[in-house]
Amino acid sequence: MPRGLSGAAGPGGSGTTGGRYETPQASELQRLMWTKNGTSGHLDRVLPRIYVGDMYAAKDKRTLHAHRITHVLNAADGKFNVNTGARFYRDTKITYHGVEAFDVPSFNMSRFFAPAADFIKNALSSPTAKVLVHCVMGQSRSSTLVLAYLMIHENRTLADAIRAVSAGRNISPNAGFLEQLRQLDKELNSRRAGI
């Protein structure tokens, strides 16, 4: 386990200091993702009723039906990405939400954190719902939105969210997305601490 993520603060100032959590450095978070506990299939269950997948899984209605997927969050929506949309699923009972994001570090993914997290939360309010969050490869954009959901609605720290998701799938948010998640982590932890 990387220094500072086991509860004691390391030289980088991460972990907890006197009982107070501090957001780990990006390099420490990346090491958490390098554990390779997860897989890299087309569709992997990362948490109860939450799946992360790639564009092939998103377009395979038979597989979606077999996994009883009821909601799809496309983190790579649009004609230059994975152009499915609600019309693609019109012959199914799938509820669709699209985010037109590009997998480049300069892209502002943080503006989609709350709407995507709310979509997942609302979907999971039904006890039989299952959500697929996907992008092209199922590693950067999709995992970023699942991590944001866990932080916003399940009150997890970024490090805990990464541990949870990477246990079921190999994930790799790009450097810009990871920095935006670190910023979210800092904001949420300040709110929790009443700062």
Buried (B, 14 or more C-beta within 10 A) or exposed (E): EBBBBEEEBBEBEBBBEEEEBBBBBBEBBBBBBEBEEBEEBBBBBBBEBBBBBBBBBBBBBEBBEEBEBBBBBBBBBBEEBBBBBEEBBEEBEBBBBBBEBBBEBEBEBBEBBBEBBBBBBBBBEEEEBBBBBBBBBBBBBBBBBBBBBBBBBBEBBBBBBBBBBBEBBBBBBBEBBBBBBBBBBBBBBEEEEEE
